[in-house]
Amino acid sequence: YPWQFPKERFFTQLLHERTPVPVPWPYLLDCSDDIFGWSYVIMPRMSGVPLCDPSVRATLGAKARRGIASAMGMTLAHMHTLIWPYAGEYDLATNAIQPLGMDYGEWVISRIHHYLQLANPLSDRTTDADIEWVERLIAQGREALAVAFRPCFVMEDYKEGNAVAECRDGIWRISGVFDYMEPYFGDGETDLSRQVTVYADEDLELARTFIRAYMEQARACNRPLRPGFAERFPIYMLLDRLIIWHFAQQHGVWWDASLTLREWSSPYTSLAVF
């Protein structure tokens, strides 16, 4: 994608300069194609074990997994200290953030409808009943979406798969976060969704550990969860699940293919992690 490397560099630099989050910097970008026939990036290798590697996770006991989950929550809270005057997305032409042009909550709802429309013709697993369920879920949390917030960095793909970690003196910390292909500025609460689902599939207590660590660090950073979170979060979770649902319907699911959208996603939108 022609915008991918410039966008990654834009957000990596902001995180490097304005937060304590370890990111791959310097991020050296050559947009010319005279060497390889395509543009390329050079960035430093980050220390720590790759959490995306199943063989690495297999060596980690329950205590280590809890320590990493806590570190993931704290690191995400630090990422969300990168604030912006308005909610917006990266624009390649200006190499800057452009406003969304609509209320953030309505933008989230429009994205939900967008992914529904994309997924619907790809299989018979996105049913009319599923779409009605989606609309009910939106209606239940729509008022909570309107609660004011201060826009901050949203990675959208925050998960262990995009991080490395190391243990020092018995304490785990995240030593690197990478892959800034999807970020924008919006409501940081949205970012909790993806890693919560990953942890919930492994062990619900890990999801709770992650959330608790995030909440504690967010309060310390003067960015506590806002009123209405319990009503708002199912909508943010729904958006995240629809992003994955559309991708999987397009490229081949990796779960029980007989499940409908609601059957697959409702266990996540109703998670009791607090």
N, C-alpha and C positions, 0 to 999 in steps of 0.2 A: 504494500500500500504506500503511495507516495507521501502520505501524511504521517506514517507510523514513526519513523525515526525522529523527525522534527518534533512531533508531539511528545515522544518519550524523553527527548532531551529537555524540552520545555519544563515538564513536570519534575524530572530528576533534578534539574538545577534548582527549582524552587524548594523542593524538599531538602536538598543539600544545604541551601543557604538559610532556610528559615525554620528548620526543625532539627531535632537530634536524631532523626531516623537514619540509619546507615543505608546509603544508596550507592549504586555504582557510578561514582564520579571521580575523575572527569569522564564525560561522555563525548567522545571525539567522533564527529560525524563528517564523512566525506560524501557529498551528494553527487559527485561526478561518477561517470561509469567508465572512465578511461582505463582503469586497472582490471576490474573483474567483469565489467559489463553491467554492473548494478552498483547502487550506493551501498555503503557499509559503515559499521560502527566499531570503534575500539573502546572498550571500557575495562576497568580493573576486575579481576577475579576476586570475589568476596569470600572471606574466611568463614569456616563453619561447615556443618554437615548439611547436605541437601535434603530437605524434608519431603521432597517429592519422590524420593527413592524408597520403594517398598523394603528393600534390603536394609536400609538405614533404620526405618521405623521398626522393623522386626527386632532390632537390637535394643530398643528402648522399652524399659519397664513402665509400670503404671505411674510411678513417681515422676519419672522423666517426662512422660506424656502430659501430666498435669502441669509440670513446670513450664513446658513449652506452650501449652494452651494459655497459661497466665501471661507469659512473655508476649504471645501474639496479641492478647487483649491490650496490654500496656502499650505496645508499639503502635497499634491502630489508634489509640487515643492520642499519642504523640503526633501521628500523621494528621490528625484532625485539627491540630493547632495551626495548620497552614490555612489561613482564612482568606477570603476574597470579598470585595465590596458587593458582589451580586452573584447569583447562580448563573452559570454559563458553561459553554463548551469551547474547546480549542478550535481555532480557525487557522488553517494552513496559510491562506493568502496574506493574513496580517500577522501571523505568528503571535497571536494574542487570544485572550478569552473574550468571546462574544456573548452577550446576554441571551438567555433562552428565548426571550420574546413573549413569555407567558408565565403565569404563576407556576411555581415549582411543583406543587401538588397536582395541578392539571397536566403538567408536562409528564409526570410519572404515570398518570392515568392514560395519557395519550400513548405512551410507550407500551403499556400493558395491552391496549387495543391494537397497537401496531403488531406486536408479536403474536397476538391471537389471530389476526388476519393472515399473517405469514404462515402460521402453523396449521391453520384450519384445512387447507387443501392438500397438505402433505400426507395425511393419514385419516383414518376414520376414528382416531382416538381423542380428537378434540370435538366433543359432542355439543349439541345445543344445550343440553343440561349443564355441561361444564361452563359454557359461556354465561348462562344464567347465574350459576354459582359465583363466577368471577364478579359479575355486576353486583350481587348481594354483598360480597366481601368489600368491594369498593364503597358501596353505600354506607356500610357500617363504620368505615374509618375515614370517610371523606372530610368530616368536620375536623378530625384530629390532624389531617394533612395540612390544614390551613393555619395551624399554630406557628407563629413566627419563629424564625431561627436565623442564625448567623451563618451564611454559606461558608463551607470549608471544602478542602480536598476530599474527593470521593474516588477511591481506586477502582471500584466496581468488581475487581477480580482479586480481592484480598483473601489469600488462603495460604496454607503451609506450602502448597506447590510452588508458590512464587517467593519463597523465603529460604534462608539458611539460618542455622542456629548453632550456638556453641555454649558449653557449660564451663563456667569458671567458679572455682571454690564452691561447687555444689549448687550454683544458681544458674539456671538457663536464661539466656538472652537471645533475642533475634539479632543476628550479626549482619543481615542484609535482606533487603526487600527489592524486588526487581519486576520487570514486565509492566511498563506503564503505557499500555496500548489503549486502555479504556477510560482513563480518569476524566473527571470534569469537576466543577464546583457546584455543590448542592448540599443536601442534608446528610451529614456524616452517619446518621443512624442507618442509612441504606447499606453501608459497608459491612454491617454486622451479619447480613443475611448469609453470604456464601460460606463463610467459615463455620457458622453455626450449623448449617446443614451437614457439612463434612464431619464435624465432631459428633453431631447427633447420630449419624450413621455408624460411627465407631463406638461411642459411649456418651450418653446424654450428660453425664457428669462433666465430661470435658467441655461440652457446650456451656454448661453453667459456670465452669471455672473461667472460661474465656470471657463470658459476659460480665462476671463479677469483677475480673481484673480490669476490663475496659471501663466499667462504671466507676471504679475507685480512682483510676488514673484520670478519667475525664473530669471527675469532680475536682481533683487536685489541679487540673489545668483550667478550671473555671468554665468547663463545658459539660455540665451534667445533662443527663437525659431530660428532655422536656416533658411537660404534662401532655398526656394523650399518647405516650409511646406505645402502650399496650394495644390501643386501637389502630395506631398507625403502622406498627411493625408488620402485621400480616399483609398489608398492601405492599410494603417494600419487599417482603419475602416472596409474595406472588410475582412481582416483577422479576426478581432474580430467577425464580423457578421457570418463568415463561421464556427467559433468555436461553436457559439450558434446554427447556422443552422444545423450542423451535430448532435449536441446533441438532438435538438428538433425532427429531422427526425427519430432519433433512439428511442426516448422515448415518443414521442407524442407532437405535437406542441400546443402552448397556444395562438395562433393567428389564423386568418382565414386560414384554411388548404388548401384553393384553390389557395393561392398565390404561385407564382414561386419564386425561389431564387432572381432573379432580382427585381421582383415586391415588395418583402418584404424588401430587403436590400438597393435598390437604394435611397430611401428617406434619409437614413442615410449617404450614401457615398457622397451625394450632399448637405448636411446640410450647411446652411449659418449661421455660428455661430460667425463670426469675423466681 
